[in-house]
Amino acid sequence: MEKFDKLTGVAAPLPIINIDTDMIIPKDYLKTIQRTGLGRGLFSEMRYREDGSDNPDFVLNKPAYNDASILVAGDNFGCGSSREHAPWALLDYGIRCVISTSFADIFYNNCFKNGILPVVVTPEELEKLLDDADRGANATLSVDLEAQEIRGPDGGVIRFDIDPHRKHCLLNGLDDIGLTLEKAAAIDTFEGTMNAERPWA
């Protein structure tokens, strides 16, 4: 998993509440277990017209936000079904950080396991960040995980809380497999001891 330390990028405003995982990546894209290629389907029902052409009114289709790496979204982001394809699609598109006032629990957990930082802020802080994100090409935010800070284009700072273990995992690029491999030496020692003491097992 790619490490997350500091991220400076364009922030796209998506002030919609209750964005569920089906809106993030519709069920039509769930036939694959590959993590790549899903960026094309991200928010597809809002991003594309019925004929498959880009919807120019959707934020990610606007030139200023084509390379957005941060999403500033409404309350209860990632609700609905538990599909892990949702963070996969965000990551494949290039979104490394989602900021909202709240997240659905399963989506929130899945973000950390896939190298995405979900940041919880207050409603007042979200309004400020949405205002920053509305600046188009000038909508640049800097997210510092080590310092637990978001810096806006005017130099304003918003602090955020995060579980220390999840912070450690993101800073070091550790998913569940990576965490297990950190204990490889201890596991090998245990296996050797068990084989010596219980060769019949």
Secondary structure, 3 states (H helix, E strand, C coil): CCCCCEEEEEEEEECCCCCEHHHHCCHHHCCCCCCCCHHHHCCHHHHECCCCCECCCCHHHCHHHCCCCEEEECCCECECCCCCHHHHHHHHHCCCEEEECCECHHHHHHHHCCCCEEEECCHHHHHHHHHHHCCHHHCEEEEECCCCEEECCCCCEEECCCCHHHHHHHHHCCCHHHHHHCCHHHHHHHHHHHHHHCCCC
